[in-house]
């Protein structure tokens, strides 16, 4: 997927992706090129990765349990100040949204996530 050039944080969202009920990224729909360079990841490296691998707050047992139950829920979710780990180990702050996705029979199949990086 070709991403338009620009500074990260200037797009409507910096990253748009789909994930399954286990939190694994299944599709990257949009990834701001400037953000990708700063994070150090290419889109294809993200496919199959669990979102919690990038979340600093999910590294604890309590954090992992919280996010695991969140990914299996049918609720939309918003987090204002999530710390995400870049490939080099540094962190960035993001505002995140998750919306449930359903199949044609109305069964929950995962979530669509949007990330807005703030720094």
N, C-alpha and C positions, 0 to 999 in steps of 0.2 A: 504494500500500500504506500503510495507516494504521499508524503505529508508536506503541506505548504511550509515554506521557510518562515522564520519569525523568532521573536524572543519568547522564552517560556513565560507563561503567565499572561500573554497578550491575547490568546485565543479564548473562545467561549468556554472551552475546557481544554486542559492540557493532555488528558488521556481519557479515552473511552474504550471500555473493554467488557467482554462477557466472561462469566465464570460459572463453573458448575456448583453443585450443592456442597462440594468438599472445599471450595475456595480456590480451585485450580483455574488459571486463566485459559480459556478455550479459544478466544478470538480477541485480537486487538483491532478495534474499529477506527481509532484515531490515536496518533502518538505524535505530539508536537516535536519536530525535528530538533529544535534547540534544547528541549527538555531531554530527549533521548541522548544527546551528546553530553549533557551535564550529568545525567544519571549513570551513563556508561553502559547502558543496555540497548541492544537492537530489539526490534519488535519480535523477531523470531526466537530470541532468547527467553522471552516472557511466556510464550505458549507452553502450557503444561506446568508452569511454576505455581506454587501456592501463594496467594496474596499475603498470607501471614509471614512468609519468608522475608518480605520487605518491610513489615511493620515492626518497629522497635517495641511497641507496647504488647505485641503478641508473643514475645520471646519467653515470658513467664508462663507457668502452668495455668494460672488464672486467666491470663490474656488469651492463651490458646483455647481454653474452654469457652470463654466469652465469644470469640470470633467464630469458633466452630458452631455454636448454637445460633449465632446470628446468620451464618450462611445457610442454615437449614430452615430459617424462619421465612414467613411470607410477609414480613414487614419491610417497609422502606426504612432506610437508615441514613443518618447524616452525622459525620464526625468533623468537628471544626479544626482541630489541631493535631492531626496524626503525624507522627514522625516516621518517614520512610527512609530506608537505607539505600544509599547509592552503591554502585558496584565497588567503589573504593573504600566503603565503610563509613563515609560521612553521611549525615542525615539532612533531609529537607522537610519542611513543614508543608502539609497539604490539607485541604478541605476535601472531604470525600462524601460521595453519595452512592448508595446502592438501592436499586429498584428491582423487585422480584420479576422474573421472566417465567412465562407459562407456555406449555405446549398447546396444541390444538384441542386437547381434551380438558384443558384447564388445570393440568398437573404442574406444580412448581418444578422447574428444571434448572434453575440457577438465578443469577442476578446480573444486571448490567451495572457496571461501576463507572463513575466519573470522578476524575481527580483534577483539582484546581490547586496548583502549587503557588504558595504565597511568598516565597523568598527566592 
